[in-house]
Amino acid sequence: MPIYEYGCRKCGREFEELVRSGSTPKCPDCGSEDVEKLMSQCCRSGGCSCSGGSSSSGGGCAGCSGGHCSSCGH
């Protein structure tokens, strides 16, 4: 199970969550399920160090949220 970064649309909190495929996490502050997956820190800085495997969100490795990653080439 990968760890993803999320942002809550209701209260604005950013948090990380270990997520099973197909499940939606809840905000740890307000309990809302109105959250969005954020681009991981490694890809925002351009120095991704994640490894292998495609994400289900359309490319990239699981730690990159489908961004342009120098490690996996997506």
N, C-alpha and C positions, 0 to 999 in steps of 0.2 A: 504494500500500500504506500503510495507516494505522499509526501507532505506538500501541500499547496498553500499559497498565500491568498487570502481573501480580504475583501473590503466590504463592510456592512453599508448598505444604502440607507438604512434607517438612522443609525447613530454615528456613522463615519469611522468606526473602529477598524483597524487593520489587524489581522491575526493569521496564524498558521494553523493548519489542521491536517491531521492524518486522515485521508479519505478513501473509503472503498468506492470502487467504480459504481457510478449511478446514484450515489447518495449525495444529499445536500447538507452541508454543515449549518449549524446555527451559530449566530454571533454569541460569544461568551459574555458580552456585556448586557445586551438587551433581549437576546433569545430569538431575534428575527431570522427568518430563512431567506430574506431578501438580500443576498450577498452576491458578489461578483468575483470571479477568479482574477487575480492580479498577475501581471508579468513578474516573474521572479527577479530578485535583486541581481543575480548573476548576469542575466541578459540585459538588464537596464544599464549595467556598467560596461557591458561588452566583453567581459572576461569570464565567460561561462566555464565552469569546471565540472559540470555534470557529465554523466556517462550513460551511453547506450539506451536502447529501447525507444520506440516511438510513442508519443503521447496520443491519446484518443481524440485530441482537439485539433488534429490536422497537421501534424508534423512536429519535428523537434524532439528532443529527449524529454522524459517525464519531468525533470527539474526545470525546464525552460519554458513551459507553457506555450510551446509552438513558436518561439521567437527565433531570430537568426543567431545560431549558436556555432561558435568556431570549433567546439568539441565534436558535435554530432553532424555538423554540416547542414542543418535545417534552420 
